[in-house]
Amino acid sequence: MKTKRWLITALLAALAAAQAQEPVDVLRQRLAERLSTPGEGGAATKGKPAAKAAPKPANAAKADGAKAVAVPWGYTGDIGPDRWAELAPQNKLCAVGTRQSPIDIRDTLAVDQEPIAFDYRASAFSVLDNGHTIQVNVAPGNGLTVMGRRYELVEFHFHRPGEERINGHQFEMAVHLTHKDAQGRLATVAVLLERGRDDKPHPFIQTVWANLPLEKGEALQAQAQLDLNQLLPAERGYYTYMGSLTEPPCTEGVLWLVMRQPVALSGQQIGVFARLYPMNARPLQAGSGRLIKESLGAAP
């Protein structure tokens, strides 16, 4: 504090000198005299050397409360899908991976697969606009079992247009339900959404849209409940293949379960999402000779 007061005094003296239009040599002399004077703000105080400033800790940024900033990414321009791998080292699979998603689902192998055992129930939920999509977080207790493994629902979110295609056909939208098992392995259920009758809005989607938050990054806890069984199509046949996350870091080893039968939304419901995210779909990725199985399941 003493040093700060001395510097202020020196600056005021300099200003006064300038206002009086004193010669520069006189101003320099006055400043030199102040710097050499022992005492407050001088080079020494009572014959003691000035105290050295404490070194700043190596983790000064953290000590100052600085926070790590996530690398931004998006769907267009310099942060679009073709640049994801360049944005951060952990995104390298976005460029070099051989099991990437989404894909055009075609040339499938029809087999008698077990049905997906969905274990969904009416649950509390919150809705988050995370800057890339609308994400819905559902209370624990929802999950599915397939191929002898149990996966718990983590969250679900929306894409427009639908990222995956069926024999070249692209859908208006898709919802991806992300699940994880006890070992951290991921399984994503994709429900394809198509435009239906405008006088028949989908009640499940209507509940989600009614709870959209007003601000990005702030989840809105809904006062209602959601039953994910209402989102699933009546016919439970599905396609399955091994792929990846469709957003950075494009992690591979994801089991994809794509429902064959689409679900209808009203045009107004599609328009609500389009106002927020006109396009948030990753382009198709190479099939790379992957096996795609098709299960013609019966209605539950």
PEVENQUI-V330093 format. One record per residue. N is the residue number from 0. SS is DSSP state (alpha for helix, beta for strand, coil for the rest). NEAR is the number of other C-alpha atoms within 12 Angstrom. Layout:
N:SS:NEAR + N:SS:NEAR
//
This chain:
0:coil:9 + 1:alpha:14 + 2:alpha:20 + 3:alpha:13 + 4:alpha:14 + 5:alpha:21 + 6:alpha:19 + 7:alpha:15 + 8:alpha:20 + 9:alpha:25 + 10:alpha:18 + 11:alpha:17 + 12:alpha:22 + 13:alpha:26 + 14:alpha:17 + 15:alpha:15 + 16:alpha:21 + 17:alpha:17 + 18:alpha:13 + 19:coil:13 + 20:coil:13 + 21:coil:17 + 22:coil:14 + 23:alpha:16 + 24:alpha:14 + 25:alpha:17 + 26:alpha:24 + 27:alpha:18 + 28:alpha:17 + 29:alpha:23 + 30:alpha:24 + 31:alpha:16 + 32:alpha:16 + 33:alpha:24 + 34:alpha:22 + 35:alpha:16 + 36:coil:18 + 37:coil:17 + 38:coil:19 + 39:coil:24 + 40:coil:26 + 41:coil:27 + 42:coil:22 + 43:beta:19 + 44:beta:18 + 45:coil:13 + 46:coil:12 + 47:beta:13 + 48:beta:13 + 49:coil:17 + 50:coil:13 + 51:coil:10 + 52:coil:8 + 53:coil:6 + 54:coil:9 + 55:coil:12 + 56:coil:11 + 57:coil:9 + 58:coil:12 + 59:alpha:12 + 60:alpha:12 + 61:alpha:12 + 62:alpha:11 + 63:coil:11 + 64:coil:9 + 65:coil:10 + 66:coil:11 + 67:coil:8 + 68:coil:6 + 69:coil:9 + 70:coil:17 + 71:coil:24 + 72:coil:27 + 73:coil:26 + 74:coil:27 + 75:coil:20 + 76:alpha:12 + 77:alpha:15 + 78:alpha:19 + 79:coil:24 + 80:alpha:32 + 81:alpha:26 + 82:alpha:26 + 83:alpha:31 + 84:alpha:26 + 85:alpha:23 + 86:alpha:24 + 87:coil:20 + 88:alpha:17 + 89:alpha:18 + 90:alpha:27 + 91:coil:24 + 92:alpha:32 + 93:alpha:36 + 94:alpha:28 + 95:alpha:21 + 96:coil:25 + 97:coil:24 + 98:coil:31 + 99:coil:38 + 100:coil:43 + 101:coil:41 + 102:coil:40 + 103:beta:31 + 104:beta:37 + 105:coil:23 + 106:coil:18 + 107:coil:23 + 108:beta:19 + 109:beta:18 + 110:beta:18 + 111:coil:15 + 112:coil:23 + 113:coil:21 + 114:coil:27 + 115:coil:35 + 116:beta:23 + 117:beta:29 + 118:beta:23 + 119:coil:26 + 120:coil:22 + 121:coil:20 + 122:beta:25 + 123:beta:24 + 124:beta:32 + 125:beta:32 + 126:beta:38 + 127:beta:31 + 128:beta:29 + 129:coil:26 + 130:coil:21 + 131:coil:30 + 132:coil:34 + 133:beta:40 + 134:beta:34 + 135:beta:39 + 136:beta:31 + 137:beta:36 + 138:coil:26 + 139:coil:20 + 140:coil:22 + 141:coil:33 + 142:beta:36 + 143:beta:32 + 144:beta:24 + 145:beta:27 + 146:coil:16 + 147:coil:13 + 148:beta:22 + 149:beta:25 + 150:beta:35 + 151:beta:32 + 152:beta:36 + 153:beta:29 + 154:beta:31 + 155:beta:35 + 156:beta:39 + 157:beta:43 + 158:beta:39 + 159:beta:35 + 160:coil:32 + 161:coil:38 + 162:coil:37 + 163:coil:46 + 164:beta:34 + 165:beta:27 + 166:coil:14 + 167:coil:15 + 168:beta:20 + 169:beta:27 + 170:coil:32 + 171:coil:35 + 172:beta:42 + 173:beta:43 + 174:beta:41 + 175:beta:39 + 176:beta:40 + 177:beta:37 + 178:beta:39 + 179:beta:28 + 180:coil:24 + 181:coil:14 + 182:coil:12 + 183:coil:18 + 184:coil:25 + 185:beta:33 + 186:beta:42 + 187:beta:43 + 188:beta:46 + 189:beta:44 + 190:beta:44 + 191:beta:38 + 192:beta:38 + 193:beta:29 + 194:beta:27 + 195:coil:21 + 196:coil:16 + 197:coil:16 + 198:coil:14 + 199:coil:18 + 200:coil:24 + 201:coil:28 + 202:alpha:22 + 203:alpha:26 + 204:alpha:36 + 205:alpha:23 + 206:alpha:26 + 207:alpha:38 + 208:alpha:31 + 209:coil:22 + 210:coil:28 + 211:coil:30 + 212:coil:24 + 213:coil:17 + 214:coil:16 + 215:coil:18 + 216:coil:18 + 217:coil:19 + 218:coil:23 + 219:beta:28 + 220:beta:23 + 221:beta:24 + 222:beta:15 + 223:beta:20 + 224:beta:24 + 225:beta:31 + 226:coil:26 + 227:alpha:36 + 228:alpha:23 + 229:alpha:22 + 230:coil:37 + 231:coil:36 + 232:coil:28 + 233:coil:20 + 234:coil:21 + 235:coil:32 + 236:coil:33 + 237:beta:41 + 238:beta:42 + 239:beta:38 + 240:beta:37 + 241:beta:32 + 242:beta:40 + 243:beta:34 + 244:coil:37 + 245:coil:42 + 246:coil:39 + 247:coil:36 + 248:coil:29 + 249:coil:31 + 250:coil:29 + 251:beta:31 + 252:beta:24 + 253:beta:29 + 254:beta:36 + 255:beta:41 + 256:beta:42 + 257:beta:45 + 258:beta:38 + 259:coil:34 + 260:coil:28 + 261:coil:32 + 262:beta:33 + 263:beta:33 + 264:beta:33 + 265:coil:26 + 266:alpha:22 + 267:alpha:22 + 268:alpha:32 + 269:alpha:35 + 270:alpha:22 + 271:alpha:24 + 272:alpha:35 + 273:alpha:21 + 274:alpha:15 + 275:alpha:26 + 276:coil:25 + 277:coil:22 + 278:coil:27 + 279:coil:33 + 280:coil:37 + 281:coil:34 + 282:coil:28 + 283:coil:27 + 284:coil:32 + 285:coil:22 + 286:coil:26 + 287:coil:18 + 288:coil:19 + 289:coil:23 + 290:coil:22 + 291:coil:28 + 292:beta:28 + 293:beta:29 + 294:beta:27 + 295:coil:25 + 296:coil:24 + 297:coil:18 + 298:coil:16 + 299:coil:14
//
